[in-house]
C-alpha cells in the first residue's frame, strides 16, 4: 500500500529537524532596534528549502509574527540581502528567538499561533544549544510595549499590569517616537490603567464559558458589577464574576491574606510550572486526534441518553477505555456532565489506581466535593506540599499536573477553613487559569467560604449566588 504524503505541517513537525541547517539570516541592527527579522533555512536532499520566518520583539511581545516556507526551490525565495538581512550563525538566531519567546512568556504573552509549527524548524531549546546573553526589555530589563494604535494592545497591557506591576513596564505608540530612547520618554506616552482600561466591549468578546479568574483580573470592579447587573451572561459566567467580586471585597478588608504577585512569580514552584507550559502545549497538540475521538463519543452518548444508569455506564466505559491516556482522562473529568461523574464516583474511587496523576488529582477533587473529607486512598495528596512529592516516581510532570494539584489543594484548604492556604493556591490558579467545568465546582465552594468569612448574608450581599449554584451536591445526589 502506497504511503500517503505528509502535509507540510505534519512534515515540519515530524521530520524538519532531520534536515541540515542551510543558512540563517538576521537584520544587522537587531540588537539596537530590539526587533529581529530572522530566517532559518533547512535544505532537503533535492536542494529545496524549508524555512521558518520570525519577527522577534525583544522589548516585550516576543514572537510577534511567524511563518514557514515548505520545500521551495531556493531560486524562488526572495533575495534576503534585499530585505536588509545579513547571514548569521544558527546559534545566534536560536538564542534571539528564544530570548524574546521566554521573556514574553514570563508575562503570559503567547507567541504567534504559527510558532506551533515553525518551532520544529528550529532545534530543541535545550542544553545542546550554547546559551548567549541576549538583552531583552528596556535598559533596566523591564518590558516596554511599543506598538501602533491599530494593535490589540489592551489585553497585553492588562497582563503587564498583573505580572510586572504598574511601575515596572512602559508603553507608547510607534508613531509617537522616531527612535527608541528610554531617556526621551515623556509622561504623555505612558499608559494609565485608569484612562485606558479594558471595557465592556472587550468583555463581550469573551465567549460564554471561557471566563476564568485569570481573565477577570484584567477588569475593573465597577465594570464587573455593571455586567453582573445587566444579567446578560450565562449563570456559570455570573458565578465566576460573583466569586471574583467577593474576592476583591475580602482583599479590601484583609489585604495581608493575598500573596504578593512578585513573590509568587519568583517562587520555585511557579518557576517550574512556567518552564513546563510549552511541554504541556506540545503534548496537547500531539493528543488532538485522541481528544476529538473522546468528544465524538461524548456527543453520541449525550445525544441519545438522559442521566440514568445506562448512560452512566456508557460514560464509565469511556473513562475506562481512556484510562491509559492522561490527557484524554483529564479532558473527560473536565467535560463530562457532573451527574455522570457522581453516579460513577464510587467505582472511579475504587479504581483510582487506573488513572495517571492528572486524572487521580481531579478524581480526588470531585471525591472531596461529595464526601467533605478525604478518602484514605487520596491521603498522599494531602501530605504532599508539592506535586513532585505526591508523585516522586513520575519523571515527566508538567504544567497540567501543577494546576491539578493546586486546584485540589485549594479545595482542601477551603474544607479545612485555612485562609492562608486558600489564597496561596487560589493566587497561583488566578495566574495560570483553571479551565473546564471544574472551575465552576471550585468557584461555588470558594464563594460559599468567602460569604461565611466575610459574614455576608444573601439579604445584604449584592453578589449572592443563585440557589442552584449552591446545591449541586445535595444529599439526594449523594445517595
N, C-alpha and C positions, 0 to 999 in steps of 0.2 A: 504494500500500500504506500503510495507516494506521500511523503511528509508535507503537510501544509506549510507554506511560508509564514514566517512570523511577521506580525505587524511591525512597523518602525518602532513603536513604543515598546512592544514586548522584546524586540531585538535589543534595543538600547538597554533595557532593564536587566536582561539576562546575559548579553554577550559583548556589549560595547567595551567593557574593561579588559577583554581579551585582545582588543586591537591595540597596536602600539601607538603611543603619542607621536603625532606628526610634527605639529608646530603649535605654539601658543603666542597670543598677541595681547597687548595692553596699551592704553593711551599713555604717552610719555609723562604727562603731568598728573597722573592719578594720585600721587602722594600729596601734592599741594592742593589739588582740586577736591580731594576726598570723594571723588566719583570715578569709578574704574569701569571702562568698557573692556571686557575680556572675551577672547575667543580661544577655546581649547579644541584642537583638532585631533582626531584619530584617523588612521588610514587603513582601509580594507586591503585585502590581497589584490583586488582589481585596481588599486590606487585611488579609488573613490574616497571621499571624506565624509565622516560623521563628526559633527561638531556641536559643542554647546556654546551658546552666546549669552553672556551675563552682563547686566548693568548693576554694579555694586555701589550702593550709597554707604560709605564708611562713617558718615556723620550720625545716622540714625536708622534708616529703613532697611539696611542690609541688602538682600537680593531684591532689588526694586523691580527689575524686569528680567525675563529669562525666555530663551527659545532654544530650539535644537534643529539641526540640519541632518538629514539622514542619507547616507550612501549617494552622495552627489559628486559628479566629476569635478575635479579640482579647478579646471578652467572655467566652470560655470559660477564659481564663487566670486564675489566682488573682490576687487583689489584692496586688500586690507590696509595697505600703505596709504591709499587714497582716503581712508577713513581716519587718518591721523594716528594709526596704531603702529607700534613697533614690536618686534619679536622679543619675547621674554622666555625664561625657563619655566617649566611646569611648576616647580616648587613655589615660585613667586605667585603665579596665577592661582594655585590652590590656596595658599595662605591668605591672599587678599580676599578671595571669595568667602572662605570660611571665617575670616575675621569679621567681615560685615555680617554674615549669617548669624554667628554666635552672639555678637553684640546686640543685634536686633531682637533675637530670641530671648535675651535676658529681660526685655521689656514686653514680652509676649507679642512681638511683631513678627508675623509669619512671613516666610519667603514667598515670592511669586509662585502661583499654582503650578507652573510648568517645571519648577525645580524638582518636583517629584519624579519627573522623567529625566531631566537634564543632569541631575546629580550623578547618575550612573555613567555619564561620560567622564566624570572625574574619578580619581582614585578614592578608595575608602579614606575617610578622615580619621586616621589612626596614627599610632606612633611611628609607622614606617615613613611618614612624611615629615622631614625636618621642620621644626617649628621656627617661624620667623616672628619678630616683634613688629606687628603692623599697628600703627596708630589709628585709633577709632575715636569718634566723638569730637568734641571741641578741644581747645588747648588744655583743658582740665580733665578731659576724658569723659565729659558728660554728653548725653545725646543732644544733638542740635537738628531739629526738624526744619528743613529748608525745602519748600515746595511752591508750586504755583497755585493760584487761587482756585483752579479747577480740580485740584487733587482732593480726594475724600479724606481730609486730614483730621476731622474731628474725632473719629474713633482712635486714631493714633495718639492724639493729644490726651485723651482720657486714659489710655494705657500708660503714657509717660507720667501723668499726674499720679497714677496709682503706684507704679513701680519705682519711679525715680524720685518723686516728690516735686512739688511745685517749684522749689528754688534750685533744682538740680538738672534743669534742662532749658533749652532755648528754642524759640520758634520765630520764623519770619518767612515772608514770601520772596520768591526768587526775583520778582520784578522790583522789589524794594532795594536790591543790592547789586552792585556791579561786580564786585569780587567778595568772596567770603573773607571777612576780617573781624574776628570777635571783638577786637578793641574798638571797632567803629559801630557796634550795635547801639541802637537808640532805644529808649523805653517804649516808643510807639510800635516797635517791631515785636515786642514781647507779647506773649499770649496771656490773656487774663481769663481764667476759668469762669469768672462770673459774667464776663461780657460775651463769651463765645461758647457757652455750654451746649451739650447735646440737647436737642429739643424734642418735642412731641412727634414731629415728622420723622426724626431719626428713630425714635422708639417704635413707631408704627411700621417701620421697615422690617422689624424683627418678626419672623414667622411665629405663629401660635405654637407653643410648646417648646420654643428654643430659649426662653428666658431662663437665665441661671444667675446665681449670686454674683459670679464674676462679671456678668454683663450689667447687672443692676448697679454695681458700684460706680458706673460712669455717669449716672443720672442724679440730678439734684432732688432732694427730698420733696420740695414743693411740686415738682413735675410728677413724681411718682404718686403723690397724694391726689393730684388732679386726674391722672389716668385712672386711678382706682375709683374715684368719684364718678367718672364717666361710665364705668362698668361696661366698657366695650371689649374687654379681653375675656378669655376663657376663665373658667373657675380655677383651673390649675395655675394659669398665669397670675391671676389675682392673689392666689395663695402665696406665690413667691414674692409678690410685691408687698403684701401684708407682713410677711415674715421679715423682709428686709427693713421695712419701716419700724417694726418693733426692735430690731437690732440697733437701729440708729437711735431710737429712744433710749435704750439701755446705755449706749455709748455716751449719750449726753449726761446721764446720771452717774455712770460708773466707768469713766474713760480708762481707768487703770486696768480694767479687765481685758481690754482689747490689746493683743500683742502689737508691737511696733512693726510696720511692714519691713523696715530695713533689717531688723533682727531676724525676721522670718526668711527673707531672701538670702541672707548670709549664713543661715543655719546649714549644717552638713546634710540634714535630711532633705531640705528643699533643693540643695545643690545637686544631690544625687538624682532626685526626681527630675529636675530640669535637664540634666545631662542625658536622661533616658527617654525624653519626649520623642526624639527622632526615631529611636528604636521602636517605640510603640507604634508610631505612624507607619513605619516600614512594615511591621508585622500586620497591621490592619490592612494595608494595601495588598499584601500577599493573601489575605484571608477574604478578599472581596467575593470571590466565587462561592465560598462556603457560606458567607453571610447572606448572599442572595438566595441560596437554596433554603436556608433557615427561614427567611422572610416569606418565601413562596409557600413553604409548609405551614407556617403560622396562618397565612391568609386562607389557605384551604380549610384548615380546621375551624377557624373563626367564622368563616362564611357559612358553614353548614351546621354548626352546633352551638347550643347555648351552654352556659357554665353548669353542666351536670356531670355525673360520674363518668359517663362515656367520653365526653370531651376532655375531662381532666386526665383520663387515662391516655388519651391521644397526646396531650401535652407532655405527660410524664415520659412517654416513649420517645418523644422528640428530645427531651433533656438527656435521656439515657443514650440515645444514638449519638449525641454530640459531646458526650462526657469527656472524650479524649482531646477535643478541640477547645482550648481555653477561651479563645476569643468568641467562638460561637456560644459557649456556655454563658459567658459574660453578657453577650447580646440577648440571650433568652431571659436571663434574670432581669435585664433592664427593660424588656419589651413585653413579656408575657403578662396578660391581664392579672391583676392581683388575686381575684378569686381562684384562678387556676393554681397559682403558687400556694395559696392557703390550703386548697383541697389536697395538694400533694406534699405538703410541708413535712408531715411525719415520715413519709417514705424518703424524701430528699435528705432529711436529717439523719436517718438511719444509714443511708448510703453516701454520706458526705465524703468518704474516702475516695469515691469515684472521680471527684472533681479536682481540678488543678487549683492553685492558690486563689486566683481571682474569683472563680466560682464558689469556693469554700467561704471566702470572706463575705460575698454578697448573700450567700445562704445563711451565714451567721447573722447578718444584718436583719434579714426577714424573720429568722428564728427569734431574735431578741425582741423584735416588734410584737410578735404574737405572745411570747411566754413571759415577757417582762424580766426574766432572769436568763443568765447564760447557761445553756446546757453543757454538761461536762465535756463533751467532745470538742467544744469551742473554747475551753479554758486557756489553751495555749495562745490564743489571740489576746486575751485579757492580760496575761502575764508578760507579753512582749511589749517593749516600748517602741520598737521599730519593726518594720515588716521583715527585715533581714533576720531578726531574732525569731520571728514566727516561722520562717522558712529557711533555716540555715543551710539546708542541702540543695536548695533551689538556686542555681547559679545564674539564671537568666531573668532576674527580676527587672522590671522596667516601670515606667511612669504609671501605667494602668494599675499595677499592684499597689503602688503608693496611695493612689486615690481610693481604692477599695479598702485599704487598711484604715485610712483616715476617716472614711465615712462610717465604718463600723466603730472605731474608737470614739468618734463624736457622738454617736447614738448611745454608746455605753456610758459616756460621761453624762449625757442627759438623764439616763435612767438612774445614775448614781448621784445626780444633783451636784456635780463637780464643776462649778462655773469656770474655773481657770482652765481646766482641760477642754471644756466645751468650746471656749473661744480660741484656744490654741489650734485645735483641729478644724474648727469652722473657718478660721482665718486662712489656713492652708487651702481648704476647699474653695474659699472665695477667691483665691488667686488662680487656681487651676481649673475650677468648674467641676461639676458633678455629672450632669447629663442623665438622660434616660428617666424612666419612671421612678427610680429610687430617690431622686431628688425631691419628689413630692412627698413621699413617705417620711423622709428626713425633715422636710420643711414643716409638716404637720406636728411632729414631735418637738421640734425646736420652737415653733410658735406657741405651743401649749406651755412649754417650760418658761419661755420669756414672759408670757402673761402672768404666770404664777410668781416669777421672780420679781416682776415689776408691780405685783399686786394690782393688776388691771382686771376689772370685770367687764363682761360684754356690754353692760349698760353704759360705762364711761369709756369704752375702748373704741376709737374711730376705726381701728383696723381689725375688728372682731372677725374671726373665721366663721364661715357658714357652718351649720350643724353637720352637713355631710362631710366637711373636711376633718372633723374631729372624730368621726365614728366609723372609720374604715376598718378598725379592728374591734368590733363589738363581740360580746360573748357568743352571739349566735354564729358568727363567722368562725369562732374558735372551736366550736363543737363539731 
